[in-house]
């Protein structure tokens, strides 16, 4: 089994097909979107492929060490992670093809008007995992 991280982005990725920002969705559309992801995760729990997943709050900042005896430095000239990453899911699957298949399915979560978003998800293997294509 190989672990992969699926990253959902607020911005920074190519625009999805159904490109209506979530803050413009109705409460029912938001509920349907969250339910789709919860159902997806529950199904993967049954197959043993779900490891963990979380939505991230928009608050946050960069922090770094600034030297002995000095307080940590916050923020900087960077894109804010809070603006970029909306949430994540970790899956543990047999191969790269399965990871791509699941990422594609998660990309179909409903958005505005109940239509699939077709959002781009970033698929990243955990360190030490080399994506291999099985024949």
Steps between C-alpha positions, in 0.01 A plus 500: 500500500615854427383817668402808301394847602208659317510879543197719438593858415310826544710655223826440321378201300344522155140622516243221537217459251233609752702799622264667747675588829359311799408824678240548225340156546173447681504315834343201320778497239765510771326217688483289182870559434602402854269197493659381174846516657381330819335220298817464292714469814256252660515279191881506506498417872316178413764405240788596733617774262411802717763621745386850600364825365413846626364829378716794599382829646602810304698642795872431525845644444858405416737456794876448499790484743694830509805408702603420854322715756279670243125450468368314198425711194152486353386564145726625226505558126325171422166385370294426808435129549165597651412648160618199308416175678134431583542147630664165449442128499753221542433174321687171514458312174655213306638709215526835329212427263264448793615828654426682172162327474400610850627856450290522185195378686551748784534776239136437406366630834195719440526877511277788396173383350573146616725447199843332536781745557759309296755669724867428464644304792870479568606134532829451681663176611648484846878514502654170405210400276582488132191514278501191286262418224384139509420314183 
